[in-house]
Amino acid sequence: MTNMASMYCVKCKAKKEISDSDLTKTTVGKANRSALKGKCPDCGTTVFKFIKG
């Protein structure tokens, strides 16, 4: 079973389920906040979400 992350696509204006295999964990900004980055399965736009950790 593959885990899925729910992320908002700005272009589609809807939440999309993105598989963990398509996600990249990264850090952002001066505070080094953790985030997930991936691609929308419908339109291919980059989706982004801040996470704890």
N, C-alpha and C positions, 0 to 999 in steps of 0.2 A: 504494500500500500504506500503511495506517495503522499507526503504531507503537502498541504497547500497553504499559501498565504493570501489573505484578502487585502488587495490594494486598490486605490482609487485611480482610475484613468481620467485625466482631465479632458482629453480629446473625446472619449466616448461618454463622459459624464456619468460614469457608473462604476461600482465596485466590481473588480474582476478577481477570479481565483487564479493564482499563478503558482506553478509547481516549484518546489524547493530547488530542483535541478536547474531552473532558469534564473535563480536569484543570486546576487552577489552581495556579500556583506562588506561595508565600507565605513570609513569615518569621515565626518564632514565638519568643516569650520574650525575656528580657533579653539573651541571647547572639545574638539574631537568627539562629537556625538556619533553614536552608532546608527547606521541606517541600512536598509535593504534597497537594492536597485534591481530592476528587471525590465522585461518588455511585455506590453499588453498582448495577449494572444489573438485579439481581433484586429487591431490596427497597427501594432508594431511600435507604438509610441513608448518611450521610456517612462516607467512608473517608479515612484520613490516613496519610502515610508521610514520615518524615524522609529527606532526601537530602543528598549532599555537594554543596557548591557554593554 
